[in-house]
Amino acid sequence: MKVRVLVVDDSLTVRMNLTEALEGAGFDVVACATVADARAAFAASVFDLVLLDVLLPDGDGVELMQAIRASDTCGEAPVMLLSTEAEVHDRIRGLSHGADEYVGKPYDITYVISRARELLRRKSGAAPSGDRARILIIDDSVTFREALKQSLEDAGYHVIAAASGEDGLRVAVDVRPNAIIVDGVLPGMDGRSVIRHVRLDTALRRTPCMLLTGSEDARGEVHALDAGADAFILKEEDISVVLARLAAVLRSAYEGGDTAGSSSLGPKKILAIDDSKTYLQEVAEVLRGEGFDVVLAMSGEDALELLAVEPVDCILLDLLMPGIGGKETCRRIKAAPHIRDTPLIMLTAVDDRETMLEGLEAGADDYISKSSDFHVLKARVAAQIRRRQFEDENRRVREQLLRAEMEAAEARAARELAATRAELLDELRRKNEELEAFSYSVSHDLRAPLRAIDGFSRAAIEEYGAALEETGRGYLERVREGAQRMNRLIEDLLALSRVTRAELRRTDIDLGALARRTLDRLRQAEPARNVEVTIAEGLAVEGDAGLLGIVLDNLVGNAWKFTSKQPQAQITVGREGEIFFVRDNGAGFDPAYAQKLFQVFQRLHSVSEFEGTGIGLATVHRIVDRHGGRIWAEGQPDRGATFYFTIGTKGDR
C-alpha cells in the first residue's frame, strides 16, 4: 500500500513540482491550495505525511498544522513545513508548535524527498516497501538495467533502479536496500567508488554489494573485492547465476545492522551564521547545490535561539560578528549538552595563525578562511558530518558493550546473591530447628522438677501449714505460685514450638463452633460471670482444626480475661468479607503498641492486673502466618480491642 502524502501550498508551481517528485518516488499525493481544501482532505482521508506551506491565502499554516495534529486521521503523521527563507523567529514558531521539519524555499527537491523518507522511517522503524527484499540496481545502460530489473522482479524482489553512482547513493540512503548491484563502469562516480562510499557510511556499510562488469580482466575481481564488494559478476553470466549469487549474499548479510539509523549520505541540515547577508546567500546556494538544507542566521543570538528547538548536522560560524560574537557563540554551543557534539566550522575573513588558534580554542572543530575555495568548504563540511557519524556509531557500540557487560555483571551478582541467600536460609532453617529442638527439650526437662516443687510445696502446706507461722506459710504459697506460673510459661513455650513443627492439615471447619467450644469451657470455669456473647453465622474456612482451635482459644480467652473488670462485658466473633475478627469492650490497649502485641513475651498489662505469659498472641501470629494469612489489632485504652485475621487458601503457604 502506497504512502499517502498531503501537500498544501498556494503556489501552483510548487504543488506541481512536489507532486511530480513525490509520485516519482512512489508516494500517493493529494495536493491542495487552501486551508479549506486541506481541512476537507484530511477530514475525508488518512495521510502518512503532510507537506505544508506556512503562508496560505485563507489562513495560517501553523494553525492548520495544529488542527492536523488534533485530528483523528492525521494526528500522528509527520509534518514538514515549507516557507520562504524568512526570519529565524518564524522557523522557531513553526518548530515549537509541533512541526517535525522546516524547509526553506527555494528548497532542494532531493533533500525534501530524502527527508520525507527519513521522517517516515523514523515513525515506522522501517522503509515503506513491503516485506520483499529491496534490491538497488545502479547501471547507466537502460537496456541492461531494465532487463535485470525485470528478471529480479520475476524472482520476487522489489527493485529500484538508478542510472549513475551519485543517484544510486542518494536512492540507497532513501530506501535502505537489502542489496546493491552496481556496474563497475559508470559516468562520474564508478562502481568501486560507489561501494567505497557505502562501506564508509554507518547506515549502509553492512549492505551486501555486487559489482557487475563487462570486462573479463582477471584483476577486475581483485579490485572489486578490495573496494569492499561481496561478489563479482560478469554481465555475460546467465541470470540464474546472478540470482544464485544474490541469494547467497542476502543469506549471509548481517542481521541487525544500522539500516534504520542515520546516514552520512542522507539529508543533512546546515546552520550558517554570519552578519553578511551576501556571503550567507553565496554559502547557501553552494551547499543547496550539494543537496543540503541550509538555515541562515545573522547573529549568534538568533542561532542559539534556533538551536534550542531545531537540531542541525553542522554549523558554519563567522568569527567576527556584532553582538555576542563568534567565539562566545561557539563557547555557548559547546557548553549546551544537547548540541555540544554538533560539528562546528569557524569562518573568518582574517587569515592568520593567531585568529585560527582563537577559534579552535573557543571549541570549534575546524577552521576555514572565507577566502578559500567553496570546494574546500564543501569537503570540510562533508568530512565533519562523516566524523560525527563515526563517533555516534562508536558511542553506540560502546554503550551496547557496556550494557552487555552490566547485564552480565547483574546476572552474576543475582546468581551469587541467590546462592548466598539460599545458603543463609538453609543455615537459618537448621539453626531454628536446632533452637526449637533445644527449647522443646529444655522446656520438657524443666517440667519434672517444677512439678516436684509444686507438689512438695502443696504437700507441705497441707500437712505442716497449721504448724507454720503466717510468714512461713506465705513463703510456701509464693513458691507454689511461682512454680505454677513457670509451668504455665513452659506449657505455652511448648505449644509455640509444636505450632511451628506440626504438619498443617487443612479441612473445612467452622470458626464459630471453635469459639463456642472455648466459651463453654470459660463459662464452666467462671459460672458467675455475665458476658454478652455474639457469634456470627457463616464462619466456615479451610484450615487446620487443631491450630485454628488454638487461635480461637487465645483470642476469645483474651477477650474473656480483659473484660473481667467490665460490669457489662461484650464479646463478638464475626466476619467482614474475607476478614474474621474477635471484638471485646474490655481493657483495650494503646494503639502505638499494636505491633508489639504479637512478639514473644510482650505484655501491655502487668501480671497483677491480668495474668498471662506474653506467648499466646505470638503463637496466634505464627499459626495465621502458616495458613498464608495475616493478623492485626485495633484498640483504645479502656474502650476494648478488636483482633482481625485472614486465612489464606491452600496455595498461599
MARDODO-120519 format. One record per residue (C-alpha): x, y, z. Coordinates in steps of 0.05 Angstrom, whole numbers, plus 5000, padded with zeros to 4 digits. Example, Ala and Ser with C-alpha at 12.3 -4.5 7.8 and 13.67 -1.06 7.14 Angstrom:
! residues 2
524649105156527349795143
! end
This chain:
! residues 653
500050005000502850684979504551215030499451795025502252505026498253145034501453755000498654435018501555034981498255624945503755634891501655214831508955134810510854864879504854394881506454114813513854044829512653684895507153244867511353024808517452874851513552514906509552094857516051924821518751684888512851214896508151634940500751754932499752514933493752964946495253704932491254294960491955044951488055305011486755165085479554995069481454475017486554175064481554115121476653765075482153295051484653065120477553015145475952515089482352115086488351865126495152145109502051885129505852535116504053275108508053805069505254475089506555195067506655685125503456275088496756095056491556565025485956375073489656225137496056085175499855445161502055365234494855395258492854895204498454435229495554465300488754265272492053685235495453475300488753465335485253055281483852315286486252165216492852535212494752675285500852205283503252405213509952765208509153485186514253845143513454605139515554965075516655715072520856255041527356345079524856875128526357075200529256565248523356715294518456455241522255805238522455755314514955875317513455315268518154805303515854985373508654875353509754155332513054125263517753545251521653925197522154625170524954715099526355395070524755594999527955544950528554814970532554244941527553724918532553154931533053395003525553425010524552714984530252445027527752795089520652555077523151835074527351955136521352215175517051625153522651135170523451445239515951385251515150665227522150395242522950115171522750335098515650315069516649805015513249175040516248505061520148354996527648444995529549114965534849084910538149714883540949674812545850214790547550184716547750704661545450214607537950274602537349614564541449204613538449554673531249434653532648714633535948564700530448924738525048504703528747854719529448044793522148254798520147594766524147264822520047634875524648214892522748944899527449304851529550044849534050294793538950874785542951094725549151384760553351274821551351934852543851794842544851084867547851324933542051804944537051254929540750774976540151275033532751355018530450635011535850265051536249675002537748965025542948904970546249344916548149114846552649644814556149684746563549764750563950294696559350894705559551624683562352054740563051604802564850894782562250254815568250144860567650864886560250744900561950124941567350504979562251054997557350525020562650195064564450875095557151035113555050795182547950655160549650275095556349955108553449255121549249265057551648705010554548984945555448604879559848914826557948784753562948854695563348704622570848604626574047924636580548224662582947764718584848364760577648624759575348154814581248324858579949074850572548964864573848574928579049074950573749624943569149234990564648844942561548194968561247884899563847994828559547814768560747854694554948164655555247564608553547084664546846734659541347064700540746434742547946544766546347264784540147034823544146494859549746974878544647484902541046974945547746764974549847474995542847605024543246975066549947175094548147905104548948185173542448175211541248755258545649255224544650005228539950045168534850435209540050935233542251605205546551605143552252085130549852085057542652245076539052915082543053405124541654085152546954625157546355245200550355835171551456425218554357075190552557805194553957875119547557715082551257685015556157165040550556765072546856735006553056504969554355955020547055735019546955694943553355264941551054784996544054714970547154504904550253924943543453704970543854045038538354435071541355095094538655515152541056235156542156655218545257345221547257355294549556885349543457055390538756825334542856195323542555985397535056105399534155675337538655115362534355055423528554785380531854515317537954055314542654115255548153685227553554215220554654945240558455465200560056055245563256725229568556915279567457665277560257885287556558435325553158235390555957645428560857485371563256835341567756605398562456695452557156365408561855775398563155715473555655725488554255195435559754745462557154845533550054615516549353855527544253745471548354085416555554065440557353475394554853825331560753955285562454695283566855025230569355725244569556205185573356865182576057355132582257445175587256925150592656875204595156365254593056735317585956815294585656075276588055895346582856345378577355995340579855295357580955465430573655705434571554995416571054985340572154315307575154625244577255295217577055565146578456235114572756565076577756675020578355925009575155584950568055354963570354654943574554655006568554875047564154315018569553795032570554045103563054015117562553305089568653095130565853375195559053045184562452385168566752445231560552565273557251945243563151505262563451795332556051665341556850955316562850835362558851125420553050655406557850055402561050255468554250345501551949665475558349335502557649695568550349505573552048775557557648785610552949095661547448585646552548015652555148305718548048385744546447675725552647415760551147835821543947585821546246865817551346965872546147325915541046775904546146245922548246625984541046746004539446015995545445816038543446326091536246096091538445376096543145546153537645946187532745376180537744896211539245376268531745476280530644736281536444636329533945206373526844956373529244256389533544526445527744956471523044366468528043916504529644436558522344606568520543876572526143726621524244316666517244066676519143486722522943896774517544436772512243916785516343666843516944376871509444486862507543806891512143846952510244566967502844376965504143777009508044207058502344707062497044167072500843757124505044277160501544927143497744947210504244887248507645447210507146167227503646617177510246877146512846177133506345947104506346557058513346377033510945677014504845946978509246436938513945856919508045456895505146056856511946166823512445436804505445436775506946066735513345776709509645136690504545546650510245916616513545256597506944976572506045596528513145536501511944806484505444996449509145526408514445016389509144506370505645026326511945116286513644386280506644096269504443886199498944326171492643916155487244326121479844136126473244506123471944776193467145266228470745806268464145956303463945246332471145316356469345976390463145676424467345096450472245576481466745996512463345376542469945196577470745906603463645936630464645276666470845566699467346216718459846086721458546736758460947166700455547516659458247626589454247806528456947386470455247446396457846936346456147056273453846516225457746326164464746296194466845706152474045666129479145166104484745056154487844626207482544496260487544396317491645006303485745466289482745206354488945486389487646156354480546196379482545956449487546526454483447086422476746916456480446746521483847426520477247776506474247396566480247576610480748306592473248436603473348146673473048836704467549066658460449056690457148926623462248516585461248416510464847936463463447886388466247376339464547576267466647666195467448246147468247956077474447526079476747826146474947486212475047856279474347786354472048426389471148606462469649216505474949086557481449406579483949546508491049806494494950396468494850346391502050576389504049886415499549486368505349146331508748926396502748506416504847926371512047886395514247366446514047586519510948266501505548476551501849136555498848986623502248776688501348086717497948386778492548666731491648076684495247416685499047176624505746966596506147406534506646806488499446686467498947226414505847046386503046336378496846606343501147026296505246416276499045986263495746526220502346626182502845876169495845906139498146446090494146986125495647586169493347866236492948566264489548926322486049576337484349846405483950426454485350426529479150236569475050206505476249506483480249166427478948826360483448286332482848186256485647596217485247266149486346546128489746436060488045896011491745236005496745505954498546125995503345776041
! end
